Amino acid sequence: MIFFYCIEFLLCTVLLITLNMSYNGILLVVIADIIY
């Protein structure tokens, strides 16, 4: 049960990091689009 919880926590962390990076990437593209 604890092992399953750890795996779920790791997956959620990876998912959050991936979403955050993609969100930052989109934000950078939008900012670059406004500047240029």
C-alpha positions as CSV (number, residue, x, y, z in Angstrom):
1,M,0.0,0.0,0.0
2,I,2.8,2.4,1.0
3,F,4.8,1.3,-2.1
4,F,1.8,2.1,-4.4
5,Y,1.4,5.5,-2.7
6,C,5.1,6.3,-3.4
7,I,4.7,5.4,-7.1
8,E,1.5,7.5,-7.3
9,F,3.3,10.4,-5.7
10,L,6.3,10.1,-8.0
11,L,4.0,10.0,-11.1
12,C,2.0,13.1,-9.9
13,T,5.3,14.9,-9.3
14,V,6.6,14.1,-12.8
15,L,3.3,15.1,-14.3
16,L,3.3,18.4,-12.4
17,I,6.9,19.2,-13.5
18,T,6.0,18.3,-17.1
19,L,2.9,20.5,-17.1
20,N,4.9,23.3,-15.5
21,M,7.6,23.1,-18.1
22,S,5.1,23.0,-21.0
23,Y,3.2,25.9,-19.5
24,N,6.5,27.9,-19.2
25,G,7.4,26.9,-22.8
26,I,4.0,28.2,-24.0
27,L,4.4,31.4,-22.0
28,L,7.9,32.0,-23.5
29,V,6.6,31.5,-27.0
30,V,3.8,34.0,-26.3
31,I,6.2,36.5,-24.9
32,A,8.6,36.0,-27.8
33,D,5.7,36.4,-30.2
34,I,4.7,39.7,-28.5
35,I,8.3,41.1,-28.5
36,Y,9.1,40.2,-32.1
